[in-house]
Amino acid sequence: MSETDNNPTNNRSLTLRLLVLTAAMFGFGFLLVPLYDVFCEITGFAGRTNTEAAQVTEAPDASRTVRVEFNTMVNEYAPWEFSADSNSMEVHPGQMYYATFTAKNLLDKTKVAQAVPSVAPIAAADHFKKIECFCFTSQEFAGHEERAMPLQFIVDPDLPEYVDTITLQYTFFDTLRVSAKD
């Protein structure tokens, strides 16, 4: 062992650098959530669409039709069945619509899940307004319970003219939150 390996000044310097690095990593991890929220707000990713109460237009644009496609996914290891009751629908911007999704817990015990939405293309994210959605809260299911879950939405008439198809995708995740019944 060389003389510089046991030097207390070198040990203190290394310890100080490691503490600064640890604090910087903690700070970066702490900032990731707000940075991710800003990123999602700008891009519309992760379902960060306009969820404020929308005003229903008195006169929907009957001259324009937009196709809304519904895609569903289940996290690879989640014990769920999840699907849209309809693959798509034709809508008139400014008119209120309803869609239904069905989920089923495949286990014998109570489970909690959360649906995470995303809207494509990005240009449509601010114009697809969910009025009521099962994705706003976690969903608790008893063992083998199957449930229809409603979505109430409106496509803003200000949707750019070049957008003729909107894809709404939900990914259904098994949450780690323990139910009160477990």
ABEGO torsion letter per residue (X at the ends): XBAAAABAAAAAAAAAAAAAAAAAAAAAAAAAAAAAAAAAAAAGBGGBBBABBBBBBABBBAABBBBBBBBBBBBAABBBBBBBABABBBBBBGBBBBBBBBBBBABABBBBBBBBBBBOBAAAAAABBBABBAAABBBBBBBGBBBBBBBBBBBBAABBAABABBBBBBBBBBBABBBAAX
